[in-house]
Amino acid sequence: MRTAPFEYHRAQDLDDALEWLAGDGDRDVKILAGGHSLLPLMKLKLATPTVLLDVQDVPELRGILLESGWVRIGALTRYVDLTRDATVGDSLPLLSQVAATVADIQVRNRGTIGGSLCHADPAADIPAAVLALDARLVLVGPRGERRVNLDEFTVAPFLTVLEPTEILTAIEFPIPLQSQQSTYLKRPHPASGYPVVGVAITGDASPHEPLSNVRVAVTGIGPKAYRAEKTEGTLKGQVPTPELFRAAADVAITEANMSDEPDLSYREQLTRVYVERALYQFYGGVA
């Protein structure tokens, strides 16, 4: 399969990239990062950009920095870098864990965190970690810089608030307290490795103390990854028990927008099972 004809430009820096995105209004410019999502769409003629803007050389999109209570991760950071970087491993172990589950080694060596978030695939791993860790996305355009959380950023499957003249430059994660623990559990699709359902949990996890600061994020179910806030409310202030986990899992299925799912009962049951299992994994087992 061949793509439709397009013009190729390799941006040298952020200003160069923004200039091409602004353009003259007659060009359909698409950003090329890792390429794992865009190029197959182009081969299927589902995406037909007139200009392919390669941002691999843009230095402003790279780097992992620890700065005043935040970890700033450049949008071009590859999944494999998230699994190997010491700062991510020490400060954001959940992000490292989630990145290690993405697809296969070939995808992890090319795919980027920014590319995943901008593609907005509802069955992607990274959004679960971004939501559970309360990260914010840094968007830069002609009008300057703005920050949004992922729930605001993702509108619907494959649709975001990113304007045609903007670029996602970084994702900023607040550094969790050292007492905070985390886990990620997913049911991978046997062919693609995408999560049929994935559950990320962060919080304080002492087996004999009430749970606090809990955040639960679910991906793979419904039109986009989501914070399970009612589930969090069920857990907060409660001492972990099997009964509590079952109750939280029952609440979790009421929060997902699964109205368009063709196999609704299966999806509901899968969500219930994996939320409960993730809670057991988070606590390391409850007697």
C-alpha positions in Angstrom: 0.0 0.0 0.0 1.2 3.5 -0.9 0.5 6.8 0.7 -1.0 9.8 -1.1 1.7 12.2 -2.3 3.0 14.6 0.4 5.8 17.1 1.0 8.3 16.2 3.7 10.0 18.7 6.0 12.4 18.0 8.9 12.1 20.7 11.5 15.3 22.0 13.0 13.9 23.6 16.2 10.5 24.4 17.8 10.2 27.8 16.0 10.7 26.1 12.7 8.1 23.5 13.5 5.6 26.1 14.6 6.2 28.1 11.4 5.3 25.1 9.3 2.2 24.4 11.4 1.0 27.9 11.0 1.5 27.8 7.2 -0.8 29.6 4.9 -4.0 27.6 5.6 -3.9 25.6 2.4 -1.6 22.8 3.7 -2.7 19.9 5.9 0.4 19.5 8.1 0.8 16.3 10.2 3.5 15.9 12.8 5.7 12.7 12.5 7.1 11.5 15.8 7.5 7.7 16.1 5.3 7.1 13.1 3.7 3.9 14.4 0.1 5.3 14.3 0.3 7.9 11.5 2.1 5.9 8.8 -0.4 3.0 8.8 -3.2 5.5 8.5 -1.5 7.2 5.6 -1.1 3.8 3.8 -4.8 3.1 4.3 -5.6 6.6 2.9 -7.3 7.4 6.3 -4.9 10.3 6.7 -3.8 12.2 3.6 -1.6 15.1 4.8 -0.1 17.4 2.2 2.9 18.0 4.5 4.6 15.6 6.8 6.5 17.5 9.5 9.3 15.4 11.1 10.2 16.7 14.5 12.9 14.2 15.4 15.6 16.9 15.5 13.6 19.4 17.6 15.7 19.7 20.8 12.8 21.4 22.8 10.8 18.1 22.6 13.5 16.0 24.2 14.9 15.4 27.7 13.8 14.2 31.1 14.3 16.9 33.7 13.7 17.0 37.5 12.8 20.5 38.5 11.2 21.9 41.7 8.8 19.1 42.5 8.0 18.1 38.9 9.4 15.7 36.4 9.3 17.2 32.9 9.3 14.7 30.1 9.8 15.8 26.5 7.0 14.7 24.1 9.6 12.8 21.9 10.7 10.6 24.8 10.4 7.0 23.7 8.7 4.3 25.7 12.1 2.5 26.1 13.6 5.6 27.6 10.8 5.7 30.2 11.7 2.2 31.2 15.4 2.9 31.5 15.7 6.4 32.9 16.7 6.5 36.5 14.7 9.7 37.3 11.5 8.1 35.9 12.2 4.8 37.7 12.8 6.5 41.1 10.2 9.2 40.9 7.5 7.8 38.6 7.7 4.0 38.8 4.1 3.7 37.6 5.0 5.4 34.3 8.0 3.1 33.9 5.9 0.1 34.6 3.2 1.1 32.1 5.7 1.9 29.4 7.3 -1.5 29.7 3.9 -3.2 28.8 3.4 -1.2 25.6 3.2 -3.5 22.5 6.6 -5.1 21.7 10.3 -4.1 21.7 10.1 -2.6 18.2 7.3 -0.3 19.1 8.8 0.7 22.4 12.1 1.6 20.6 10.3 4.0 18.3 7.0 5.1 19.9 6.8 8.3 21.9 4.8 9.4 24.9 3.7 12.5 23.1 2.7 10.6 20.0 0.5 8.3 22.0 -1.3 11.1 23.8 -1.9 13.1 20.6 -3.1 10.1 18.7 -5.7 9.6 21.4 -6.4 6.0 20.8 -8.9 4.9 23.5 -7.1 1.5 23.8 -3.6 2.9 24.8 -1.6 2.2 27.9 0.1 5.6 28.5 -3.1 7.6 29.3 -3.8 5.4 32.3 -0.5 6.4 33.9 -0.8 10.1 32.9 -4.3 10.3 34.6 -3.3 8.3 37.7 -0.2 10.5 38.2 -2.2 13.7 37.7 0.1 15.0 35.0 -0.4 18.1 32.8 0.3 18.5 29.1 2.3 21.5 27.8 1.0 22.9 24.5 2.8 25.6 22.6 1.4 27.6 19.7 1.4 31.1 18.2 -0.4 32.5 21.2 2.1 31.1 23.6 2.1 28.2 26.1 -0.8 26.6 27.9 -1.2 23.6 30.2 -4.1 21.2 30.3 -4.8 17.9 32.0 -5.4 14.8 30.0 -9.1 14.6 30.6 -9.4 18.1 29.1 -7.0 17.3 26.3 -8.8 14.2 25.0 -12.2 14.9 23.6 -13.2 11.6 21.9 -11.5 8.7 20.2 -8.6 10.1 18.1 -9.7 13.7 18.8 -8.0 16.2 21.1 -8.1 20.0 21.8 -4.7 20.4 20.2 -5.1 23.2 17.6 -3.7 22.7 14.1 -1.0 25.4 14.9 0.0 23.9 18.3 2.4 21.2 19.3 2.6 19.1 22.5 6.1 19.8 23.8 6.2 18.1 27.2 4.3 16.3 29.9 4.8 17.4 33.5 4.4 15.0 36.4 4.2 16.1 40.0 6.6 13.9 42.1 4.5 11.7 44.3 5.2 11.4 48.0 7.7 8.6 48.9 4.9 6.9 50.8 2.8 6.6 47.7 2.7 3.3 45.9 1.3 2.3 42.5 0.5 -0.5 40.2 -0.8 -1.2 36.6 -2.7 -4.3 35.5 -4.0 -4.9 32.0 -5.7 -7.6 29.9 -3.7 -7.3 26.6 -5.2 -8.0 23.3 -3.6 -11.3 22.0 -2.8 -9.8 18.6 -1.9 -6.1 19.2 -0.9 -6.0 22.9 -3.3 -3.0 23.4 -5.2 -3.2 26.7 -8.6 -4.6 26.3 -8.8 -3.1 29.8 -6.0 -1.5 31.8 -6.2 -0.3 35.4 -3.6 2.1 37.0 -3.8 2.8 40.8 -1.7 5.2 43.0 -2.1 6.0 46.7 -1.0 5.1 50.2 -1.2 1.4 50.6 -0.7 0.1 54.1 -2.8 -3.1 54.6 -4.0 -2.1 58.0 -4.6 1.7 57.4 -7.3 3.5 55.6 -6.5 4.3 52.0 -5.8 7.9 51.2 -4.7 9.9 48.1 -6.0 7.2 45.9 -6.3 7.7 42.2 -7.8 5.0 39.8 -7.5 5.3 36.1 -9.0 2.9 33.5 -8.1 2.6 29.8 -9.3 0.4 27.0 -12.9 0.8 28.0 -15.2 3.4 26.4 -14.3 6.3 24.2 -11.2 7.4 26.2 -9.2 6.7 29.3 -10.9 8.0 32.4 -10.4 8.7 36.1 -12.7 6.4 38.1 -13.6 9.1 40.7 -16.6 7.3 42.2 -14.5 4.2 42.7 -11.9 6.4 44.4 -14.6 7.7 46.7 -15.6 4.2 47.6 -12.0 3.4 48.6 -10.9 6.5 50.4 -10.8 6.3 54.1 -11.5 2.6 54.1 -9.3 -0.3 55.4 -8.7 -2.7 52.6 -10.8 -5.9 52.6 -12.0 -8.3 49.9 -15.5 -6.9 50.4 -14.3 -3.4 49.7 -12.5 -4.4 46.6 -15.6 -6.1 45.2 -17.7 -3.0 46.0 -15.2 -0.7 44.3 -15.1 -2.9 41.2 -18.9 -2.8 41.0 -18.8 1.0 41.1 -16.1 1.1 38.5 -18.3 -0.4 35.7 -20.9 2.4 36.3 -18.3 5.1 35.5 -17.3 3.9 32.0 -19.2 5.1 28.9 -19.6 1.7 27.3 -23.0 2.3 25.6 -21.5 1.8 22.2 -19.6 -1.4 23.1 -20.9 -4.4 21.0 -20.0 -6.9 23.7 -21.3 -4.8 26.7 -21.8 -7.6 29.3 -18.3 -9.0 28.6 -16.7 -5.6 28.8 -18.5 -4.8 32.1 -17.4 -8.1 33.6 -13.8 -7.7 32.4 -13.7 -4.2 33.9 -15.1 -5.5 37.2 -12.6 -8.4 37.4 -9.5 -6.3 36.5 -10.3 -3.4 38.9 -10.6 -6.0 41.7 -7.4 -7.8 40.7 -5.5 -4.5 40.4 -6.6 -3.6 43.9 -5.3 -6.9 45.2 -2.1 -6.3 43.3 -1.8 -2.8 44.7 -2.1 -4.0 48.3 0.0 -7.1 47.7 -2.9 -9.3 48.8 -5.4 -9.0 51.6 -6.2 -11.7 54.0 
